[in-house]
Amino acid sequence: MRAVDLSTHPGHLARRLQQAHHLLWNTMVSQETTSPQFAVLNALTAEPGLDQRTVGERVGLDRSTVAEVITRLLRRALLDKVRDPRDGRRYLLRLTEEGVRTHKELALRTVRMNQVFLGPLSDEERQTLFGLMHRVAGAAEALRVPGEGATSADG
């Protein structure tokens, strides 16, 4: 059997893109705060007071990963959790003052990093890339959570 041309394998290319993103993130954004941690901070900036499950849904993290990310952010005092006054079994998450400051600082750095990451592409190519990535990610989400993704992708 002949060798496979990995340049035609989307998983291989996605891994290479992820490696490039990881390198740029660590160099230009933060070695302390990971991209998933930033995504959680960003979700809570947009919607303060979400519970852990909802945060995970917003940023596309599975239960165990979002739990670990939130634990690390709580340890670093970037998040606070308070009992939901309507449901004492649930905790709601909010950014601390340090969390707000960290998010703002990292958000500014991500702008520059994304300019470098997408630098080889024209504006039109960037729009095409994002459109295709959203479509593939949406289809993949439908496979991961049967029934849920199909309806959200349609409407």
Summary of the structure (lengths in Angstrom):
residues: 155
radius of gyration: 17.9
end to end distance: 44.3
largest distance: 62.9
contacts: 395
relative contact order: 0.10
helix: 68%
strand: 11%
